[in-house]
Amino acid sequence: MRPMPADTNSTTEPRQLVLMKKNQRWVFRYMPGEENVVLHWLAQTARDEQTDFDWFDAAVLSHQMGDQMGAQLKAMMHT
């Protein structure tokens, strides 16, 4: 993961994705700008047959990430 600029606005606050599945809780924390790293990790984990994390889970979390990014863009447009 790459370092982010030392900026105090809301675009540098950490993001979080959460998935509850059966008795497991998947939590992914990342900084804005690292979305590609998270998507790559989701795909790698979905391919891993030794985890209960599947392609549907990856799709749910990538959708959640898109929703968060959309909300951030909306907030930026209204400031």
C-alpha positions as CSV (number, residue, x, y, z in Angstrom):
1,M,0.0,0.0,0.0
2,R,1.3,3.5,-0.8
3,P,1.4,6.4,1.6
4,M,-1.2,9.1,1.3
5,P,-0.6,12.9,1.4
6,A,-0.6,14.5,4.8
7,D,-3.9,16.2,4.2
8,T,-6.5,16.8,6.9
9,N,-9.6,16.7,4.7
10,S,-12.1,13.8,4.7
11,T,-10.5,12.1,1.7
12,T,-7.6,10.9,3.8
13,E,-9.7,9.2,6.5
14,P,-9.5,5.4,6.6
15,R,-12.3,3.5,4.9
16,Q,-13.8,0.2,6.1
17,L,-15.7,-2.6,4.5
18,V,-17.5,-5.2,6.7
19,L,-19.1,-8.5,5.7
20,M,-20.8,-10.8,8.2
21,K,-21.1,-14.3,7.0
22,K,-22.2,-17.3,9.1
23,N,-20.1,-16.9,12.3
24,Q,-17.3,-15.0,10.6
25,R,-16.8,-11.3,10.3
26,W,-14.6,-9.9,7.5
27,V,-13.3,-6.4,8.1
28,F,-11.1,-4.6,5.5
29,R,-9.6,-1.2,6.3
30,Y,-7.8,0.9,3.7
31,M,-7.0,4.5,2.8
32,P,-8.6,6.3,-0.1
33,G,-6.5,5.6,-3.3
34,E,-5.9,2.0,-2.2
35,E,-9.2,0.7,-3.8
36,N,-7.3,-1.2,-6.5
37,V,-5.3,-3.0,-3.8
38,V,-8.5,-4.0,-2.0
39,L,-10.1,-5.2,-5.2
40,H,-7.1,-7.3,-6.0
41,W,-7.1,-8.8,-2.5
42,L,-10.8,-9.6,-2.7
43,A,-10.3,-11.4,-6.0
44,Q,-7.3,-13.4,-4.6
45,T,-9.3,-14.4,-1.5
46,A,-12.3,-15.4,-3.5
47,R,-10.0,-17.7,-5.6
48,D,-8.7,-19.4,-2.4
49,E,-10.6,-22.6,-1.9
50,Q,-9.4,-22.8,1.7
51,T,-11.5,-19.8,2.8
52,D,-15.3,-19.4,3.1
53,F,-14.9,-16.1,1.2
54,D,-16.4,-16.5,-2.3
55,W,-17.1,-14.4,-5.5
56,F,-20.5,-13.3,-4.2
57,D,-18.8,-11.9,-1.0
58,A,-16.2,-10.1,-3.2
59,A,-19.0,-8.6,-5.2
60,V,-20.9,-7.5,-2.1
61,L,-17.8,-5.7,-0.7
62,S,-16.8,-4.2,-4.1
63,H,-20.4,-2.8,-4.3
64,Q,-20.1,-1.5,-0.8
65,M,-16.9,0.2,-1.8
66,G,-18.6,1.8,-4.8
67,D,-21.4,3.1,-2.6
68,Q,-18.9,4.7,-0.2
69,M,-17.1,6.3,-3.1
70,G,-20.4,7.6,-4.5
71,A,-21.3,9.1,-1.2
72,Q,-18.0,10.8,-0.9
73,L,-18.3,12.3,-4.4
74,K,-21.8,13.6,-3.6
75,A,-20.5,15.2,-0.4
76,M,-17.7,16.9,-2.3
77,M,-20.1,18.3,-4.8
78,H,-22.2,19.9,-2.1
79,T,-19.4,21.6,-0.3
